[in-house]
Amino acid sequence: MARVPLLLGIDIGGTAVKVALFDVGGSLRGAHSMPVQAHSPHPGWFDIDPADWQRAVRDGVAATLAAAGARGSDVAAIGLSNMIGTVTPLDGQGRPLRRAIPYYDTRSAVEAAWMLERAPEIPTVTANRVLPGNTSLTSILWLRRHEPDTYARTASFAPTNTFIYRWLTGAGGIDWTNANFVGVYDVAARDWSRDLAAKLDVDLDLLGPVVAPDTTAPLTADAATELGLAPGTPVAIGGLDGAMSSVGAGAIHAGDAYDVCGTSEMIAVCLDRPVVAPELLGRWHVAPGLWTLIGAMTTSGAALQWLRDRVYAPLGVDDARASPDLYDVLTAEAAASPPGANGLTFLPHLAGERAPWWDSHAKGVFFGLTLGTTRGDMARAVMEGAAYAMRHLIELAEGYGGISMRRITTLGGGAARNPLWRQIRADVWNADLVTSPVPEATALGAALTAGVGAGIYGSYGEAVERAVPTGGEVTTPNPAHRQAYDHGYRVYRRLYPALMETMRMAVTNE
């Protein structure tokens, strides 16, 4: 009896590598996750050994096939996903010359400032801010300045998916979702900007040709032996995790919006044209012709975890880890506090902040503490503060995009799986939230992208129709809470502007 063809999605994240196997109908057949350690040789510096990625992929593929009871020959295509901004210098044979520099590394602040001094038009041309680490060219320029021997030996600077793609297929290139965040990509021309490259003295040959995420190349015999797969299996270069998530969430039409909540949080909406939004980020979608406008905050789920570990756990972090039901206690106490948390407002900036402030000095704040404030008020305020922060980003996206985001698909853990937090978000955003039933949306998006590239699906529309389930639990806003949250949001919006200079002074001692 013929076996059903399977699609393999490989997601290289900031802390782990996930491998997931799906059938062409989108059903998850097996999955495996392996943590990957980042090394920090100096404060603000981070490195990841690319060999750890390779090891995690090898082990993950083997474990996933075993969990699914599948053979390597059952895999019809492989798709890749990666985290933003991370770059690895490769020699002519595709071998790493040093550890990779990830997006959260901040050593290249001087290079970021220099880029804007030399070419202040970068944000307009690229539709993105220049940020240390997050803009991969800042890390490349740091290597040129501080490790000239490594730079001189480099044949190409590879995003993580390009490195894995090169390892598996021998082919190169950079997909357009990653190219958007290099720092010299012209979004109008959809290619490298030779003018920006000249001003920054950048050799575009080191960046590689820009290709579509569904570009495929055959798995080499050596890689097939390493992974236990069939030689010649099509491998798609894939793209950024957020881009893959959009496919896995079925967000492939203008107006589609989705929210990914975990340690941090991202809201994204699909548009039919590029938009330059200084407070937000943007990139081309995986599906041709679509643009994605993105707002990302730094500590959403992380703020709630901090509260659990530092306030709810009697003995601190170790006690919190031993008591997973503390989240249930926290949620129950938050539910007992009314909308507006009895006048308590929380700024969720516990590790600086990305959109819309882009301020590394931003700090977390509880405002409105009184002798009557309860622990449950604090818990609810943390949930509401993250929701307020995302409402601000939603309003910015709506303004720049000329759209209304009244229905948002939610992905990931944290708020997406917590009924109270989900209701708070629906109320604060005044939007219907649809909880995606897809357990591994990023890996599924990578797998479907590979399916499109391999011709298993004729288009992304067909892939989504066949493999992304519709439905999911819908959380609707409670109109009785609207007035309390509109008032709380007005308070929230006044706090950071009032405190930003004090936050900077407290950090810089100026």
C-alpha positions as CSV (number, residue, x, y, z in Angstrom):
1,M,0.0,0.0,0.0
2,A,1.3,3.4,-1.0
3,R,2.5,5.6,1.9
4,V,1.2,9.2,2.4
5,P,3.9,11.8,1.4
6,L,5.1,13.8,4.4
7,L,6.5,17.4,4.7
8,L,9.2,18.3,7.2
9,G,9.5,21.7,8.8
10,I,12.7,22.7,10.5
11,D,12.5,25.9,12.7
12,I,15.8,27.3,14.0
13,G,14.8,29.6,16.9
14,G,16.7,31.7,19.4
15,T,16.7,29.1,22.1
16,A,15.8,25.8,20.4
17,V,15.5,23.9,17.1
18,K,12.1,22.4,16.4
19,V,11.5,19.7,13.8
20,A,7.9,18.8,12.9
21,L,6.5,16.3,10.4
22,F,3.1,16.8,8.7
23,D,1.1,15.1,6.1
24,V,-0.1,17.1,3.0
25,G,-3.4,17.7,4.8
26,G,-1.6,19.5,7.6
27,S,-1.9,16.9,10.3
28,L,1.0,16.8,12.7
29,R,2.6,13.3,12.6
30,G,5.6,13.9,14.9
31,A,7.7,16.7,16.5
32,H,10.8,17.2,18.5
33,S,12.5,20.2,20.1
34,M,16.1,20.6,21.3
35,P,17.5,23.6,23.2
36,V,20.5,25.4,21.8
37,Q,22.7,27.4,24.0
38,A,23.9,30.9,23.3
39,H,27.3,31.9,24.7
40,S,27.9,35.4,26.1
41,P,31.6,36.3,26.2
42,H,30.9,39.9,27.2
43,P,27.8,41.8,28.4
44,G,25.5,42.4,25.5
45,W,27.5,39.9,23.2
46,F,26.0,36.6,22.2
47,D,27.3,33.8,20.0
48,I,25.8,30.5,18.9
49,D,27.8,27.6,17.5
50,P,26.4,26.6,14.1
51,A,27.4,23.0,14.9
52,D,24.8,23.0,17.6
53,W,22.2,23.8,15.0
54,Q,23.4,21.0,12.8
55,R,23.4,18.5,15.7
56,A,19.9,19.6,16.7
57,V,18.6,19.1,13.2
58,R,20.2,15.7,12.9
59,D,18.8,14.5,16.2
60,G,15.5,16.2,15.6
61,V,14.9,14.6,12.3
62,A,15.7,11.2,13.7
63,A,13.5,11.6,16.7
64,T,10.6,13.0,14.7
65,L,10.7,10.2,12.1
66,A,10.7,7.7,14.9
67,A,7.8,9.4,16.7
68,A,5.8,9.3,13.5
69,G,6.7,5.8,12.6
70,A,7.9,7.2,9.2
71,R,10.8,6.4,6.9
72,G,13.1,8.9,5.5
73,S,11.8,8.1,2.0
74,D,8.3,9.2,3.1
75,V,9.5,12.8,3.3
76,A,8.5,14.6,0.1
77,A,10.0,18.0,0.9
78,I,11.8,19.9,3.6
79,G,11.3,23.6,4.6
80,L,13.4,25.9,6.8
81,S,12.6,28.7,9.2
82,N,14.9,30.9,11.1
83,M,15.1,33.8,13.6
84,I,15.7,37.4,12.4
85,G,19.0,39.1,11.9
86,T,21.3,36.2,12.9
87,V,24.4,35.9,10.6
88,T,27.2,33.4,10.1
89,P,30.3,34.0,8.1
90,L,31.0,31.1,5.7
91,D,34.1,30.1,3.7
92,G,33.9,29.0,0.1
93,Q,32.8,25.5,1.0
94,G,30.0,26.8,3.2
95,R,31.8,26.1,6.5
96,P,31.4,28.5,9.4
97,L,34.5,30.6,10.1
98,R,33.3,31.6,13.6
99,R,30.2,31.3,15.8
100,A,27.0,33.0,14.6
101,I,26.0,36.4,15.9
102,P,22.2,36.4,16.8
103,Y,19.7,39.2,16.5
104,Y,19.7,40.0,20.2
105,D,23.4,40.7,20.3
106,T,24.0,44.5,20.8
107,R,27.8,44.8,20.2
108,S,27.3,46.6,16.9
109,A,25.6,49.8,18.2
110,V,28.5,51.9,16.8
111,E,28.1,50.3,13.4
112,A,24.3,51.0,13.4
113,A,24.9,54.6,14.1
114,W,27.6,54.8,11.4
115,M,25.2,53.3,8.9
116,L,22.7,56.0,9.5
117,E,25.3,58.7,9.4
118,R,26.5,57.5,6.0
119,A,23.1,56.8,4.6
120,P,20.3,58.4,6.6
121,E,17.8,57.3,3.9
122,I,18.2,53.6,4.9
123,P,14.8,53.4,6.8
124,T,12.9,54.9,3.8
125,V,14.6,52.6,1.2
126,T,14.4,49.4,3.3
127,A,11.2,50.3,5.2
128,N,12.9,49.3,8.4
129,R,14.9,50.7,11.3
130,V,18.6,50.1,11.7
131,L,19.1,48.2,14.9
132,P,22.2,46.5,16.4
133,G,22.0,42.7,15.7
134,N,18.4,42.9,14.4
135,T,19.8,44.5,11.2
136,S,22.3,41.9,10.2
137,L,24.6,44.3,8.3
138,T,25.5,45.9,11.7
139,S,27.0,42.6,12.8
140,I,28.8,42.1,9.5
141,L,30.3,45.6,9.7
142,W,31.4,44.9,13.3
143,L,33.2,41.8,12.0
144,R,34.8,43.9,9.3
145,R,36.1,46.4,11.9
146,H,37.0,44.1,14.8
147,E,37.8,40.7,13.1
148,P,39.3,41.7,9.8
149,D,41.0,38.3,9.3
150,T,37.6,36.5,9.5
151,Y,36.0,39.1,7.3
152,A,38.8,38.7,4.6
153,R,38.3,34.9,4.6
154,T,34.5,35.1,4.3
155,A,32.9,34.0,1.0
156,S,29.3,34.7,2.2
157,F,27.4,36.0,5.2
158,A,24.5,33.7,5.8
159,P,21.2,34.0,7.7
160,T,20.6,30.8,9.6
161,N,18.2,29.2,7.0
162,T,20.8,29.9,4.3
163,F,23.5,28.2,6.3
164,I,21.3,25.1,6.8
165,Y,20.2,25.2,3.2
166,R,23.8,25.3,2.1
167,W,24.7,22.4,4.4
168,L,21.8,20.3,3.1
169,T,21.9,21.2,-0.6
170,G,25.2,23.0,-1.5
171,A,23.1,25.9,-2.9
172,G,23.2,29.5,-1.7
173,G,21.2,32.6,-1.8
174,I,19.1,34.6,0.7
175,D,15.3,34.6,0.7
176,W,13.5,37.9,0.5
177,T,12.0,37.8,4.0
178,N,15.6,37.7,5.5
179,A,16.9,40.2,2.9
180,N,14.4,42.8,4.2
181,F,16.4,43.0,7.5
182,V,20.0,43.1,6.2
183,G,20.0,46.9,5.9
184,V,20.6,47.4,2.1
185,Y,17.5,45.8,0.6
186,D,15.4,48.1,-1.6
187,V,11.8,47.1,-1.0
188,A,10.5,48.9,-4.1
189,A,13.0,47.2,-6.4
190,R,12.9,44.0,-4.4
191,D,16.7,43.6,-4.7
192,W,19.8,44.9,-3.1
193,S,20.3,48.7,-3.3
194,R,23.6,49.3,-5.1
195,D,23.4,53.0,-4.0
196,L,23.3,52.0,-0.3
197,A,25.9,49.4,-0.8
198,A,28.3,51.9,-2.4
199,K,27.7,54.4,0.5
200,L,28.4,51.7,3.1
201,D,31.2,50.0,1.1
202,V,29.4,46.7,1.1
203,D,30.3,43.9,-1.3
204,L,26.9,42.6,-2.4
205,D,28.5,39.4,-3.6
206,L,29.0,38.5,0.1
207,L,25.3,38.7,0.7
208,G,24.2,36.4,-2.2
209,P,21.3,36.7,-4.7
210,V,17.8,37.3,-3.4
211,V,15.5,34.4,-4.0
212,A,11.9,33.4,-3.2
213,P,11.3,31.5,0.0
214,D,9.9,28.5,-2.0
215,T,13.2,28.2,-4.0
216,T,14.2,24.5,-3.7
217,A,17.4,22.5,-4.3
218,P,17.9,18.7,-3.9
219,L,19.2,17.2,-0.7
220,T,22.8,16.0,-1.3
221,A,23.8,12.4,-0.8
222,D,26.0,13.3,2.1
223,A,23.3,15.3,3.9
224,A,20.8,12.5,3.2
225,T,23.0,10.0,4.9
226,E,23.5,12.3,7.9
227,L,19.7,12.9,8.3
228,G,18.4,9.5,7.3
229,L,16.5,10.9,4.4
230,A,16.3,10.2,0.6
231,P,18.9,11.9,-1.7
232,G,17.3,14.4,-4.0
233,T,14.5,15.3,-1.6
234,P,13.5,19.0,-2.4
235,V,14.7,21.5,0.3
236,A,13.1,24.9,0.3
237,I,15.2,27.8,1.6
238,G,12.2,29.1,3.6
239,G,12.4,32.3,5.6
240,L,11.9,34.2,8.8
241,D,9.9,32.5,11.5
242,G,7.3,35.2,11.5
243,A,6.9,34.8,7.7
244,M,6.5,31.0,8.1
245,S,4.0,31.5,10.9
246,S,1.8,33.6,8.6
247,V,1.5,30.7,6.2
248,G,0.9,28.2,9.1
249,A,-1.8,30.6,10.4
250,G,-3.4,30.8,7.0
251,A,-2.7,34.6,6.9
252,I,-2.1,35.0,3.1
253,H,-4.6,37.7,2.1
254,A,-4.6,41.5,2.5
255,G,-6.2,42.3,5.8
256,D,-5.3,39.0,7.5
257,A,-3.9,39.7,11.0
258,Y,-2.2,37.4,13.5
259,D,-0.6,37.6,16.9
260,V,2.3,35.4,18.1
261,C,2.6,35.4,21.9
262,G,5.4,33.7,23.9
263,T,8.3,35.2,25.8
264,S,7.9,38.2,23.6
265,E,5.0,39.1,21.3
266,M,4.5,40.1,17.7
267,I,1.4,41.4,15.9
268,A,1.4,41.4,12.1
269,V,-1.1,42.3,9.3
270,C,-0.9,41.6,5.6
271,L,-1.2,44.5,3.2
272,D,-1.4,44.8,-0.6
273,R,1.5,47.3,-0.8
274,P,4.7,48.2,1.0
275,V,4.3,50.8,3.8
276,V,7.1,52.7,5.6
277,A,6.1,52.9,9.3
278,P,8.9,54.3,11.4
279,E,7.6,52.8,14.7
280,L,7.1,49.4,13.2
281,L,8.9,46.8,11.1
282,G,8.0,45.5,7.6
283,R,8.9,42.9,5.1
284,W,7.6,41.2,2.0
285,H,5.3,38.2,2.7
286,V,6.1,34.7,1.6
287,A,3.2,34.9,-0.8
288,P,4.1,37.1,-3.8
289,G,2.7,40.6,-3.8
290,L,1.9,40.8,-0.1
291,W,3.5,43.1,2.4
292,T,3.6,42.4,6.2
293,L,3.5,45.2,8.7
294,I,4.9,44.1,12.1
295,G,4.9,45.4,15.7
296,A,6.9,43.5,18.3
297,M,7.3,44.1,22.0
298,T,10.1,42.5,24.1
299,T,8.6,41.1,27.3
300,S,5.0,39.9,27.1
301,G,4.9,36.3,28.5
302,A,8.3,37.1,30.1
303,A,6.6,39.7,32.3
304,L,4.1,37.2,33.6
305,Q,6.8,34.6,34.2
306,W,8.7,37.3,36.1
307,L,5.7,37.9,38.3
308,R,5.3,34.2,38.9
309,D,8.9,33.6,39.8
310,R,9.6,36.7,41.9
311,V,6.2,37.5,43.5
312,Y,4.1,34.3,43.5
313,A,6.9,31.8,44.3
314,P,7.6,32.0,48.1
315,L,11.3,30.9,47.6
316,G,11.9,32.5,44.2
317,V,12.7,31.1,40.8
318,D,13.6,27.5,41.9
319,D,10.3,27.2,43.8
320,A,8.4,28.5,40.8
321,R,9.9,25.9,38.6
322,A,8.9,23.2,41.1
323,S,5.3,24.6,41.2
324,P,3.9,24.9,37.7
325,D,0.4,25.3,39.2
326,L,1.5,28.8,40.3
327,Y,0.2,30.0,37.0
328,D,-3.2,28.7,37.9
329,V,-3.1,30.5,41.3
330,L,-1.9,33.7,39.5
331,T,-4.7,33.5,36.9
332,A,-7.4,32.9,39.6
333,E,-6.3,35.9,41.6
334,A,-6.1,38.1,38.5
335,A,-9.7,37.0,37.6
336,A,-10.8,38.2,41.0
337,S,-9.5,41.7,40.2
338,P,-11.9,43.8,38.1
339,P,-11.1,45.2,34.6
340,G,-8.7,48.1,35.2
341,A,-7.0,46.2,38.1
342,N,-8.4,48.6,40.7
343,G,-6.5,51.5,39.2
344,L,-3.1,49.7,38.8
345,T,-1.3,50.2,35.5
346,F,1.8,48.2,34.4
347,L,4.4,49.2,31.8
348,P,5.7,45.9,30.5
349,H,9.2,47.1,29.5
350,L,11.3,44.7,31.6
351,A,14.2,44.4,29.1
352,G,14.0,47.7,27.2
353,E,11.4,47.9,24.5
354,R,11.1,47.4,20.8
355,A,8.1,48.8,19.0
356,P,7.0,51.5,19.2
357,W,9.6,53.1,21.5
358,W,12.8,51.4,20.4
359,D,14.4,52.3,23.8
360,S,16.9,50.1,25.5
361,H,16.5,52.3,28.6
362,A,12.8,51.6,29.0
363,K,11.8,50.0,32.3
364,G,8.9,48.2,33.8
365,V,6.6,50.3,36.1
366,F,3.7,49.6,38.4
367,F,1.7,52.9,38.6
368,G,-1.1,53.4,41.0
369,L,0.0,51.2,43.9
370,T,-2.0,51.8,47.1
371,L,-2.3,50.1,50.5
372,G,-5.3,48.3,49.1
373,T,-3.5,46.9,46.1
374,T,-3.5,43.0,46.0
375,R,-1.3,40.5,44.4
376,G,-4.2,39.7,42.1
377,D,-4.4,43.4,41.0
378,M,-0.7,43.1,40.1
379,A,-1.3,39.9,38.1
380,R,-4.2,41.5,36.2
381,A,-2.2,44.7,35.6
382,V,0.6,42.7,34.0
383,M,-1.8,41.0,31.7
384,E,-3.5,44.3,30.9
385,G,-0.2,46.1,30.4
386,A,0.9,43.7,27.7
387,A,-2.6,44.1,26.1
388,Y,-2.3,47.9,26.2
389,A,1.1,47.7,24.6
390,M,-0.2,45.6,21.8
391,R,-3.3,47.8,21.3
392,H,-0.9,50.7,20.7
393,L,0.9,48.7,17.9
394,I,-2.5,47.6,16.4
395,E,-3.6,51.2,16.2
396,L,-0.4,52.2,14.5
397,A,-0.7,49.3,12.0
398,E,-4.3,50.3,11.3
399,G,-3.3,53.9,10.7
400,Y,-0.4,53.2,8.4
401,G,-2.2,50.4,6.6
402,G,-5.5,52.1,6.3
403,I,-7.3,49.0,7.6
404,S,-9.3,47.8,10.6
405,M,-8.1,44.8,12.5
406,R,-11.2,43.4,14.1
407,R,-10.4,39.7,13.7
408,I,-6.9,38.4,14.8
409,T,-5.6,34.9,14.7
410,T,-3.6,34.1,17.9
411,L,-0.6,31.6,17.9
412,G,1.8,30.3,20.4
413,G,1.5,29.8,24.2
414,G,1.0,32.3,27.0
415,A,-1.9,34.5,26.2
416,A,-3.1,32.4,23.3
417,R,-3.7,29.5,25.7
418,N,-4.8,31.4,28.9
419,P,-8.6,32.1,28.7
420,L,-8.5,35.1,31.0
421,W,-5.6,36.7,29.2
422,R,-7.2,36.0,25.9
423,Q,-10.4,37.7,27.1
424,I,-8.5,40.7,28.4
425,R,-6.9,41.0,24.9
426,A,-10.2,40.8,23.1
427,D,-11.6,43.4,25.4
428,V,-8.7,45.8,25.2
429,W,-8.3,45.4,21.4
430,N,-12.0,45.4,20.8
431,A,-11.4,42.5,18.3
432,D,-12.4,38.9,17.9
433,L,-9.5,36.6,18.7
434,V,-9.4,33.2,16.9
435,T,-7.1,30.7,18.7
436,S,-5.3,28.8,15.9
437,P,-5.7,25.0,16.3
438,V,-2.3,24.5,14.7
439,P,0.2,23.3,17.4
440,E,3.4,24.2,15.4
441,A,2.4,27.0,13.0
442,T,6.0,28.1,12.2
443,A,7.1,24.6,11.3
444,L,3.9,24.0,9.4
445,G,4.5,27.2,7.4
446,A,8.0,26.0,6.5
447,A,6.7,22.6,5.5
448,L,3.9,24.2,3.3
449,T,6.4,26.5,1.7
450,A,8.5,23.5,0.8
451,G,5.3,21.9,-0.5
452,V,4.7,24.9,-2.8
453,G,8.3,24.8,-4.0
454,A,8.2,21.1,-4.7
455,G,4.9,21.4,-6.6
456,I,2.9,19.4,-4.2
457,Y,0.6,22.5,-3.9
458,G,0.0,24.7,-6.9
459,S,0.0,27.9,-4.8
460,Y,0.0,29.2,-1.2
461,G,-3.8,29.5,-1.5
462,E,-4.1,25.8,-2.2
463,A,-1.6,24.9,0.5
464,V,-3.6,26.8,3.1
465,E,-6.9,25.5,1.9
466,R,-5.7,21.9,2.1
467,A,-3.5,22.0,5.2
468,V,-4.4,24.8,7.6
469,P,-7.5,24.0,9.6
470,T,-10.2,26.6,9.9
471,G,-12.2,27.4,13.0
472,G,-10.5,27.5,16.4
473,E,-12.0,28.9,19.5
474,V,-13.2,32.5,19.1
475,T,-13.0,35.0,22.0
476,T,-15.2,38.1,21.5
477,P,-14.9,41.4,23.4
478,N,-17.2,42.1,26.3
479,P,-18.8,45.5,25.8
480,A,-19.3,45.9,29.5
481,H,-15.5,46.2,29.9
482,R,-15.0,48.8,27.2
483,Q,-15.1,51.9,29.3
484,A,-12.8,50.6,32.0
485,Y,-10.2,49.5,29.4
486,D,-10.4,52.7,27.3
487,H,-9.7,54.7,30.5
488,G,-6.9,52.3,31.5
489,Y,-5.4,52.6,28.0
490,R,-5.4,56.4,28.2
491,V,-3.5,56.2,31.5
492,Y,-1.1,53.7,30.0
493,R,-0.3,55.9,26.9
494,R,0.6,58.8,29.1
495,L,3.1,57.0,31.4
496,Y,6.0,56.1,29.1
497,P,6.3,59.6,27.5
498,A,6.2,61.1,31.0
499,L,8.9,58.8,32.3
500,M,11.2,58.2,29.4
501,E,13.8,60.9,30.3
502,T,13.8,59.8,33.9
503,M,14.4,56.1,32.7
504,R,17.3,57.2,30.6
505,M,18.8,59.3,33.3
506,A,18.5,56.5,35.8
507,V,20.5,54.2,33.5
508,T,23.1,56.6,32.1
509,N,23.6,58.6,35.3
510,E,23.6,61.8,33.2
